[in-house]
Amino acid sequence: QIDQILIHQQIELLEILTGFETNNKYEIKNTLGQRVYFAAEDTECCTRNCCGPSRPFTLRIVDNLGHEVITLQRPLRCSSCCFPCCLQEV
């Protein structure tokens, strides 16, 4: 039973040194600091670097045995309040 989760993004050395955006990876931990899930973004290199934070992505969350628990998908959308019908969604 998990009553709280902590999400930590893994920092990529390549991204720090070059500024070149890489797929984001996250460790999802319980309150004791034990990893219970792992999440990894799946996007194309060009999409990551051209669309920035508004990019579409697929985020796969797996348990410690590598079994997929959930998949989140975000389509390419606008982040401007001038277009309320096209705002971000997951």
C-alpha positions, 0 to 999 in steps of 0.5 A: 500500500502506497499513501504517498509517492515522490517523483525524481527526474534522472539527470542526463549528463549528455543533456547537461553538457550539450543542452541537447534534450533527451528522453526524460526518465523518472524514479517513482519512490514511496515515502521510505525512498524505495523505488516502486515504479520507473517512468520513461518518456518516448519521443522522437529526437527532432520532436523533443528539440523543436517543440520543447515543453509543449511536445507530444510524448508517450510516458510508460510507467513500469514496476520493479519487475519491468511490467508496464503499469500504465501508459500516458500519451500527450498529443501535440497541443498549444499552451496559449490561453488564446486557443482554449480548444487546443490546450494541453491534455494527457 
